[in-house]
Amino acid sequence: MIESIIILIVSYILGSIPFGYLITKISTQKNLLEIGWKKNSGSNVYKNVGKWQGVATFVLDVAKGYFAVYLPISFGLPVEIQVACAILAVIGHNWSIFLGFSGGRGLATLIGVLLIFNPIYLAIVLIPCIIFTIIWTASIGTLLSFLTGIFLSLSISEYALPGIILSIALIPVLIKRLSPIHELQGKRELIENRLFFDQDTIPPLRIKRKKPL
């Protein structure tokens, strides 16, 4: 029991490590929470700080999700604890104890979690996200990836466990999309835009149709 509690706490702390913030601070002396969309995410680092910093942030965020689950597995703890550690790692990233409970969206950390549970499931789930990132916006692709993963878990028994994790992880992801929540009162359009597009406005298509000659 004590061992499980310690591992759960460690998983949250591991998820809380703000690699994007630290890499940005070390390489540029800037505060990531004051740059771009003011989130501790690899995409924010990549877009508004630098490409190598963004890639490094993504890799490290994936790694912390992976090791948050590797710990309970290596200690032979039951699957319920493994799932709890996975979710706590995502929550830690989204509400980091080291950043005054600020953070990112937890998607890279979630990728690390799914990677250790079932890499084939992860590869299938990522397809919609990759496609929509190219043609429109990753935010819509992310939602479709969640729906794809949930459908797979209901259809194929071996995908049930990662599907449960994906379903639970959708909650903190959507909550972070809506933040800061105090701005939403009575603003239906803003709520919809943040839920679907992860921003206050609808982004344009990245692939535009050619004009007829």
C-alpha positions as semicolon CSV with decimal commas, in nm:
position;residue;x (nm);y (nm);z (nm)
1;M;0,000;0,000;0,000
2;I;0,272;0,248;0,097
3;E;0,472;0,148;-0,209
4;S;0,173;0,221;-0,434
5;I;0,115;0,562;-0,275
6;I;0,481;0,655;-0,321
7;I;0,475;0,548;-0,686
8;L;0,157;0,750;-0,746
9;I;0,317;1,062;-0,598
10;V;0,635;1,007;-0,798
11;S;0,428;0,974;-1,119
12;Y;0,262;1,310;-1,056
13;I;0,596;1,475;-0,977
14;L;0,753;1,318;-1,286
15;G;0,470;1,451;-1,501
16;S;0,512;1,792;-1,337
17;I;0,872;1,837;-1,454
18;P;0,838;2,138;-1,691
19;F;1,091;2,044;-1,958
20;G;0,968;2,308;-2,203
21;Y;0,994;2,582;-1,943
22;L;1,340;2,466;-1,833
23;I;1,478;2,429;-2,186
24;T;1,347;2,772;-2,281
25;K;1,489;2,933;-1,968
26;I;1,831;2,770;-2,012
27;S;1,862;2,839;-2,385
28;T;1,706;3,185;-2,410
29;Q;1,665;3,315;-2,052
30;K;1,296;3,373;-2,134
31;N;0,983;3,267;-1,947
32;L;0,786;3,023;-2,164
33;L;0,465;3,111;-1,981
34;E;0,496;3,462;-2,126
35;I;0,568;3,347;-2,483
36;G;0,328;3,248;-2,763
37;W;0,015;3,087;-2,621
38;K;0,174;3,088;-2,274
39;K;0,163;2,712;-2,227
40;N;0,435;2,471;-2,120
41;S;0,406;2,261;-2,436
42;G;0,644;2,131;-2,699
43;S;0,437;2,296;-2,972
44;N;0,469;2,636;-2,805
45;V;0,844;2,588;-2,768
46;Y;0,882;2,469;-3,129
47;K;0,675;2,754;-3,274
48;N;0,789;3,044;-3,057
49;V;1,129;2,953;-2,912
50;G;1,320;2,726;-3,149
51;K;1,297;2,402;-3,343
52;W;1,561;2,203;-3,155
53;Q;1,420;2,320;-2,825
54;G;1,072;2,212;-2,934
55;V;1,187;1,867;-3,044
56;A;1,382;1,818;-2,722
57;T;1,078;1,922;-2,517
58;F;0,853;1,679;-2,703
59;V;1,093;1,387;-2,658
60;L;1,138;1,455;-2,286
61;D;0,763;1,499;-2,230
62;V;0,700;1,167;-2,403
63;A;0,973;1,007;-2,190
64;K;0,822;1,122;-1,861
65;G;0,487;0,970;-1,956
66;Y;0,660;0,645;-2,049
67;F;0,857;0,620;-1,726
68;A;0,558;0,720;-1,511
69;V;0,399;0,392;-1,622
70;Y;0,725;0,196;-1,636
71;L;0,769;0,248;-1,261
72;P;0,455;0,065;-1,143
73;I;0,507;-0,204;-1,407
74;S;0,864;-0,265;-1,292
75;F;0,746;-0,293;-0,931
76;G;0,478;-0,542;-1,031
77;L;0,193;-0,320;-0,913
78;P;-0,163;-0,396;-1,030
79;V;-0,304;-0,254;-1,350
80;E;-0,526;-0,011;-1,158
81;I;-0,216;0,156;-1,015
82;Q;-0,056;0,163;-1,360
83;V;-0,360;0,344;-1,500
84;A;-0,366;0,587;-1,206
85;C;0,005;0,663;-1,259
86;A;-0,061;0,729;-1,628
87;I;-0,338;0,977;-1,555
88;L;-0,141;1,145;-1,275
89;A;0,149;1,201;-1,513
90;V;-0,084;1,382;-1,755
91;I;-0,239;1,582;-1,472
92;G;0,109;1,669;-1,347
93;H;0,203;1,807;-1,686
94;N;-0,119;2,008;-1,713
95;W;-0,104;2,139;-1,356
96;S;0,263;2,132;-1,264
97;I;0,352;2,178;-0,900
98;F;0,671;2,347;-1,018
99;L;0,486;2,613;-1,221
100;G;0,220;2,717;-0,973
101;F;-0,015;2,458;-1,128
102;S;0,022;2,599;-1,478
103;G;0,123;2,369;-1,762
104;G;0,040;2,240;-2,106
105;R;-0,214;2,004;-2,259
106;G;-0,048;1,677;-2,161
107;L;-0,062;1,527;-2,510
108;A;0,308;1,439;-2,546
109;T;0,301;1,286;-2,198
110;L;-0,008;1,088;-2,297
111;I;0,178;0,962;-2,606
112;G;0,450;0,829;-2,376
113;V;0,189;0,656;-2,163
114;L;0,024;0,486;-2,461
115;L;0,362;0,394;-2,607
116;I;0,442;0,165;-2,315
117;F;0,093;0,015;-2,299
118;N;0,043;-0,057;-2,670
119;P;0,258;0,104;-2,945
120;I;0,040;-0,035;-3,227
121;Y;-0,269;0,120;-3,073
122;L;-0,080;0,449;-3,040
123;A;0,027;0,442;-3,406
124;I;-0,332;0,395;-3,522
125;V;-0,466;0,662;-3,289
126;L;-0,213;0,920;-3,412
127;I;-0,318;0,893;-3,779
128;P;-0,610;1,144;-3,764
129;C;-0,396;1,389;-3,567
130;I;-0,115;1,375;-3,823
131;I;-0,353;1,418;-4,119
132;F;-0,540;1,714;-3,971
133;T;-0,217;1,878;-3,855
134;I;-0,113;1,887;-4,221
135;I;-0,440;2,002;-4,375
136;W;-0,599;2,218;-4,104
137;T;-0,524;2,212;-3,731
138;A;-0,385;1,962;-3,482
139;S;-0,662;2,048;-3,235
140;I;-0,933;1,887;-3,449
141;G;-0,700;1,598;-3,528
142;T;-0,643;1,544;-3,158
143;L;-1,016;1,513;-3,088
144;L;-1,056;1,270;-3,378
145;S;-0,763;1,069;-3,244
146;F;-0,937;1,044;-2,908
147;L;-1,258;0,928;-3,076
148;T;-1,063;0,678;-3,288
149;G;-0,891;0,539;-2,981
150;I;-1,215;0,506;-2,786
151;F;-1,385;0,332;-3,081
152;L;-1,094;0,090;-3,116
153;S;-1,104;0,007;-2,746
154;L;-1,474;-0,077;-2,770
155;S;-1,421;-0,289;-3,081
156;I;-1,099;-0,477;-3,003
157;S;-1,051;-0,628;-2,659
158;E;-0,670;-0,601;-2,655
159;Y;-0,706;-0,223;-2,687
160;A;-0,943;-0,192;-2,391
161;L;-0,682;-0,081;-2,136
162;P;-0,520;0,200;-2,340
163;G;-0,872;0,300;-2,444
164;I;-0,971;0,345;-2,079
165;I;-0,664;0,562;-2,023
166;L;-0,740;0,767;-2,333
167;S;-1,101;0,819;-2,225
168;I;-1,003;0,939;-1,878
169;A;-0,720;1,159;-2,012
170;L;-0,966;1,340;-2,238
171;I;-1,109;1,515;-1,930
172;P;-0,794;1,706;-1,824
173;V;-0,715;1,779;-2,189
174;L;-1,052;1,948;-2,246
175;I;-1,037;2,132;-1,914
176;K;-0,700;2,281;-2,015
177;R;-0,840;2,381;-2,353
178;L;-1,111;2,583;-2,179
179;S;-0,867;2,762;-1,948
180;P;-0,868;3,028;-1,826
181;I;-1,224;2,925;-1,743
182;H;-1,317;3,258;-1,580
183;E;-1,323;3,415;-1,929
184;L;-1,599;3,185;-2,055
185;Q;-1,908;3,301;-1,868
186;G;-2,189;3,358;-2,116
187;K;-1,959;3,319;-2,419
188;R;-2,085;3,015;-2,607
189;E;-1,881;3,080;-2,923
190;L;-1,561;3,113;-2,721
191;I;-1,634;2,787;-2,539
192;E;-1,692;2,606;-2,868
193;N;-1,378;2,748;-3,028
194;R;-1,159;2,649;-2,735
195;L;-1,307;2,301;-2,713
196;F;-1,277;2,225;-3,084
197;F;-0,988;2,446;-3,196
198;D;-0,795;2,503;-2,873
199;Q;-0,794;2,877;-2,940
200;D;-1,034;3,170;-2,942
201;T;-1,089;3,181;-3,320
202;I;-1,136;2,928;-3,600
203;P;-0,802;2,863;-3,773
204;P;-0,783;2,876;-4,156
205;L;-0,719;2,569;-4,368
206;R;-0,349;2,510;-4,434
207;I;-0,413;2,352;-4,774
208;K;-0,594;2,594;-5,000
209;R;-0,769;2,507;-5,323
210;K;-0,605;2,637;-5,637
211;K;-0,794;2,914;-5,810
212;P;-0,927;2,819;-6,157
213;L;-0,734;2,960;-6,450
